[in-house]
Amino acid sequence: MTNPQIDYAAMAAQWRAERETTLKASRTELLAQLRALGISEVTAEYEGYGDSGNVEDVTVQPAEVQLPEALATEVGDFAWSLAYHHHPGFENNEGGYGTLTWDIALDSIILDHADRYVECSHSYVEGL
């Protein structure tokens, strides 16, 4: 029986390309909906740790515009997916967090992300 060689790098590149295509389509769809509502900016705060996480808050400008709940969920999912695309696995262990700020007029996104980690300094001295 032969064991076929699996090209993990090629699989990862294909998955990345598929995610980019999905993100681009979601972005285009959301952009049209947000512009139609007169929204100029979207901010999404996300947090991940202990192998899970979620989008904590989605706000829009101008503040008096009411974002429908279903659209807020879609925007949150997009923010999480974009953050995960650029920082895969950030929800593991101590996790990470960040803010996505999307200028709707310019279609420009800023992703401000931080990863948490545990640092350990160890020394071993024998025969002192």
Backbone as CSV, one residue per row, in Angstrom:
resi,resn,N_x,N_y,N_z,CA_x,CA_y,CA_z,C_x,C_y,C_z
1,MET,0.841,-1.172,0.000,0.000,0.000,0.000,0.887,1.236,0.000
2,THR,0.579,2.145,-0.870,1.379,3.358,-0.947,0.738,4.464,-0.124
3,ASN,1.583,5.315,0.403,1.116,6.446,1.195,1.349,7.714,0.385
4,PRO,0.293,8.343,-0.083,0.492,9.545,-0.899,1.090,10.672,-0.057
5,GLN,1.962,11.430,-0.667,2.568,12.572,0.013,1.536,13.691,0.081
6,ILE,1.400,14.265,1.226,0.478,15.372,1.404,1.291,16.658,1.453
7,ASP,0.951,17.570,0.587,1.647,18.852,0.533,0.893,19.845,1.423
8,TYR,1.304,19.889,2.695,0.618,20.738,3.666,0.756,22.220,3.344
9,ALA,1.885,22.600,2.802,2.068,24.010,2.440,1.084,24.408,1.342
10,ALA,0.890,23.532,0.377,-0.061,23.824,-0.705,-1.486,23.865,-0.171
11,MET,-1.816,22.957,0.753,-3.153,22.956,1.350,-3.390,24.250,2.127
12,ALA,-2.398,24.676,2.901,-2.526,25.909,3.679,-2.691,27.115,2.759
13,ALA,-1.938,27.140,1.666,-2.051,28.243,0.707,-3.433,28.256,0.061
14,GLN,-3.956,27.083,-0.249,-5.291,26.997,-0.846,-6.350,27.482,0.148
15,TRP,-6.255,27.046,1.408,-7.202,27.478,2.436,-7.145,28.993,2.620
16,ARG,-5.924,29.525,2.627,-5.756,30.978,2.789,-6.419,31.727,1.620
17,ALA,-6.200,31.244,0.417,-6.799,31.872,-0.768,-8.325,31.798,-0.713
18,GLU,-8.850,30.668,-0.262,-10.305,30.526,-0.135,-10.863,31.489,0.910
19,ARG,-10.158,31.629,2.043,-10.592,32.578,3.081,-10.558,34.008,2.559
20,GLU,-9.513,34.347,1.800,-9.414,35.688,1.237,-10.579,35.971,0.289
21,THR,-10.939,34.992,-0.528,-12.067,35.146,-1.450,-13.364,35.344,-0.681
22,THR,-13.573,34.552,0.357,-14.779,34.664,1.184,-14.828,36.019,1.888
23,LEU,-13.701,36.451,2.456,-13.648,37.745,3.140,-13.931,38.895,2.176
24,LYS,-13.369,38.806,0.973,-13.583,39.863,-0.020,-15.066,39.957,-0.394
25,ALA,-15.714,38.817,-0.585,-17.138,38.804,-0.929,-17.974,39.367,0.222
26,SER,-17.664,38.960,1.456,-18.391,39.467,2.624,-18.202,40.974,2.761
27,ARG,-16.988,41.421,2.554,-16.675,42.847,2.676,-17.482,43.666,1.667
28,THR,-17.526,43.202,0.422,-18.263,43.905,-0.627,-19.749,43.984,-0.300
29,GLU,-20.313,42.867,0.161,-21.730,42.822,0.513,-22.040,43.731,1.698
30,LEU,-21.225,43.652,2.743,-21.444,44.481,3.934,-21.273,45.964,3.627
31,LEU,-20.282,46.278,2.814,-20.017,47.675,2.477,-21.255,48.322,1.846
32,ALA,-21.874,47.626,0.916,-23.076,48.157,0.258,-24.200,48.369,1.271
33,GLN,-24.406,47.419,2.167,-25.472,47.533,3.168,-25.206,48.671,4.147
34,LEU,-23.971,48.810,4.575,-23.617,49.853,5.537,-23.728,51.234,4.914
35,ARG,-23.287,51.361,3.672,-23.410,52.647,2.978,-24.872,53.024,2.775
36,ALA,-25.704,52.035,2.472,-27.131,52.292,2.266,-27.799,52.832,3.533
37,LEU,-27.266,52.465,4.688,-27.800,52.952,5.965,-27.223,54.309,6.369
38,GLY,-26.261,54.809,5.583,-25.641,56.088,5.907,-24.560,55.986,6.961
39,ILE,-24.030,54.808,7.162,-22.980,54.597,8.174,-21.632,55.018,7.593
40,SER,-20.878,55.776,8.374,-19.569,56.250,7.922,-18.409,55.459,8.529
41,GLU,-18.644,54.833,9.688,-17.568,54.080,10.341,-18.157,52.966,11.198
42,VAL,-17.463,51.846,11.208,-17.824,50.712,12.053,-16.621,50.375,12.923
43,THR,-16.886,50.108,14.190,-15.834,49.663,15.107,-16.304,48.360,15.752
44,ALA,-15.440,47.349,15.728,-15.746,46.060,16.349,-14.612,45.681,17.287
45,GLU,-14.964,45.425,18.544,-13.999,44.995,19.565,-14.118,43.482,19.711
46,TYR,-12.994,42.765,19.649,-13.031,41.308,19.787,-12.035,40.851,20.843
47,GLU,-12.297,39.665,21.378,-11.493,39.112,22.475,-11.490,37.600,22.345
48,GLY,-10.325,37.002,22.513,-10.240,35.553,22.493,-9.222,35.057,23.501
49,TYR,-9.566,33.979,24.204,-8.641,33.354,25.157,-9.240,32.031,25.586
50,GLY,-8.404,31.150,26.118,-8.889,29.864,26.616,-9.559,29.031,25.545
51,ASP,-9.104,29.160,24.317,-9.613,28.399,23.172,-11.005,28.812,22.716
52,SER,-11.426,30.011,23.049,-12.700,30.511,22.540,-12.647,32.036,22.510
53,GLY,-13.709,32.643,22.040,-13.754,34.097,22.009,-14.932,34.575,21.209
54,ASN,-15.067,35.898,21.145,-16.156,36.470,20.380,-15.929,37.961,20.185
55,VAL,-16.826,38.547,19.410,-16.835,39.989,19.228,-17.638,40.564,20.392
56,GLU,-17.011,41.450,21.120,-17.622,42.012,22.324,-18.609,43.125,22.005
57,ASP,-18.292,43.945,21.000,-19.116,45.119,20.741,-18.932,45.567,19.300
58,VAL,-20.023,45.979,18.670,-19.995,46.585,17.342,-20.716,47.925,17.455
59,THR,-20.017,48.999,17.094,-20.627,50.328,17.122,-20.459,50.977,15.751
60,VAL,-21.326,51.944,15.477,-21.274,52.631,14.192,-21.315,54.135,14.397
61,GLN,-20.866,54.837,13.368,-20.967,56.293,13.307,-21.705,56.630,12.033
62,PRO,-22.613,57.547,12.029,-23.047,58.328,13.173,-23.820,57.469,14.178
63,ALA,-23.681,57.817,15.439,-24.234,57.017,16.538,-25.751,56.903,16.488
64,GLU,-26.415,57.870,15.890,-27.879,57.818,15.858,-28.426,56.814,14.849
65,VAL,-27.573,56.300,13.971,-28.010,55.273,13.025,-28.118,53.946,13.764
66,GLN,-29.258,53.304,13.633,-29.500,52.024,14.305,-29.073,50.885,13.375
67,LEU,-28.124,50.085,13.804,-27.655,48.931,13.027,-28.569,47.752,13.339
68,PRO,-29.250,47.202,12.331,-30.108,46.038,12.579,-29.301,44.887,13.200
69,GLU,-29.931,44.155,14.101,-29.237,43.097,14.847,-28.576,42.070,13.927
70,ALA,-29.284,41.657,12.889,-28.719,40.660,11.965,-27.481,41.207,11.265
71,LEU,-27.512,42.483,10.893,-26.361,43.100,10.237,-25.211,43.265,11.227
72,ALA,-25.532,43.601,12.469,-24.491,43.711,13.500,-23.790,42.370,13.695
73,THR,-24.556,41.288,13.640,-23.977,39.941,13.759,-23.069,39.647,12.571
74,GLU,-23.514,40.001,11.375,-22.698,39.782,10.175,-21.401,40.584,10.234
75,VAL,-21.489,41.825,10.682,-20.298,42.670,10.809,-19.350,42.068,11.850
76,GLY,-19.897,41.603,12.963,-19.072,40.953,13.984,-18.394,39.699,13.458
77,ASP,-19.123,38.899,12.708,-18.536,37.690,12.112,-17.416,38.046,11.140
78,PHE,-17.643,39.104,10.359,-16.617,39.565,9.417,-15.369,40.024,10.181
79,ALA,-15.572,40.809,11.240,-14.441,41.308,12.034,-13.642,40.148,12.623
80,TRP,-14.347,39.160,13.174,-13.673,38.006,13.762,-12.885,37.250,12.680
81,SER,-13.511,37.029,11.546,-12.867,36.286,10.457,-11.635,37.013,9.929
82,LEU,-11.727,38.333,9.804,-10.584,39.105,9.325,-9.442,39.059,10.339
83,ALA,-9.776,39.227,11.616,-8.748,39.155,12.664,-8.104,37.773,12.667
84,TYR,-8.925,36.742,12.550,-8.406,35.370,12.567,-7.548,35.088,11.336
85,HIS,-7.935,35.673,10.207,-7.164,35.484,8.972,-5.748,36.041,9.129
86,HIS,-5.640,37.172,9.810,-4.332,37.803,9.991,-3.587,37.305,11.228
87,HIS,-4.310,36.731,12.180,-3.692,36.243,13.421,-4.316,34.895,13.794
88,PRO,-4.104,33.875,12.962,-4.757,32.581,13.227,-4.352,32.002,14.577
89,GLY,-5.349,31.499,15.302,-5.103,30.873,16.596,-5.004,31.841,17.753
90,PHE,-5.326,33.124,17.520,-5.149,34.099,18.599,-6.038,33.820,19.807
91,GLU,-7.054,32.977,19.638,-7.965,32.678,20.755,-7.416,31.592,21.678
92,ASN,-6.315,30.995,21.327,-5.751,29.903,22.129,-4.988,30.417,23.347
93,ASN,-4.993,29.600,24.382,-4.247,29.867,25.618,-4.569,31.242,26.190
94,GLU,-3.569,32.110,26.356,-3.805,33.431,26.936,-4.547,34.336,25.976
95,GLY,-4.505,34.014,24.701,-5.336,34.679,23.716,-4.834,35.995,23.194
96,GLY,-5.758,36.711,22.597,-5.474,38.009,22.014,-6.758,38.801,21.931
97,TYR,-6.621,40.054,21.552,-7.778,40.932,21.472,-7.466,42.051,20.496
98,GLY,-8.494,42.774,20.113,-8.227,43.885,19.216,-9.462,44.654,18.833
99,THR,-9.217,45.617,17.958,-10.262,46.492,17.452,-10.124,46.595,15.938
100,LEU,-11.244,46.371,15.265,-11.304,46.600,13.834,-12.055,47.914,13.642
101,THR,-11.451,48.851,12.929,-12.087,50.125,12.608,-12.167,50.222,11.094
102,TRP,-13.392,50.360,10.596,-13.638,50.342,9.154,-14.219,51.687,8.724
103,ASP,-13.448,52.432,7.956,-13.917,53.686,7.364,-14.729,53.291,6.132
104,ILE,-16.035,53.449,6.225,-16.938,52.980,5.174,-16.802,53.814,3.905
105,ALA,-16.649,55.120,4.042,-16.528,55.987,2.866,-15.303,55.618,2.028
106,LEU,-14.186,55.378,2.684,-12.939,55.053,1.981,-12.749,53.548,1.775
107,ASP,-13.599,52.746,2.402,-13.425,51.292,2.442,-12.001,50.944,2.877
108,SER,-11.635,51.476,4.028,-10.307,51.264,4.588,-10.455,50.702,6.004
109,ILE,-9.734,49.617,6.276,-9.833,48.956,7.574,-8.504,49.044,8.314
110,ILE,-8.607,49.370,9.591,-7.457,49.312,10.495,-7.724,48.165,11.460
111,LEU,-6.780,47.256,11.582,-6.878,46.150,12.532,-5.791,46.354,13.583
112,ASP,-6.212,46.700,14.785,-5.301,46.942,15.906,-5.397,45.714,16.809
113,HIS,-4.377,44.846,16.781,-4.441,43.536,17.438,-3.282,43.361,18.418
114,ALA,-3.569,42.666,19.519,-2.535,42.337,20.508,-2.669,40.871,20.901
115,ASP,-1.543,40.193,21.023,-1.513,38.810,21.500,-0.966,38.788,22.917
116,ARG,-1.587,37.973,23.761,-1.084,37.768,25.118,-0.214,36.516,25.129
117,TYR,0.776,36.520,26.009,1.606,35.339,26.155,2.196,35.300,27.557
118,VAL,2.615,34.121,27.934,3.276,33.943,29.220,4.769,33.878,28.958
119,GLU,5.505,34.630,29.727,6.951,34.612,29.597,7.534,33.909,30.814
120,CYS,8.555,33.138,30.597,9.184,32.411,31.692,10.697,32.593,31.581
121,SER,11.309,32.972,32.676,12.757,33.092,32.719,13.260,32.011,33.683
122,HIS,14.088,31.136,33.187,14.522,29.995,33.970,16.044,29.981,34.049
123,SER,16.539,29.609,35.215,17.973,29.392,35.321,18.213,28.114,36.116
124,TYR,19.327,27.501,35.851,19.693,26.269,36.527,21.193,26.333,36.765
125,VAL,21.561,26.247,38.019,22.982,26.292,38.366,23.268,25.097,39.262
126,GLU,24.262,24.355,38.903,24.608,23.149,39.664,26.019,23.315,40.249
127,GLY,26.233,22.766,41.406,27.559,22.722,42.016,28.070,24.045,42.539
128,LEU,27.197,24.876,43.017,27.654,26.146,43.563,28.355,25.965,44.889
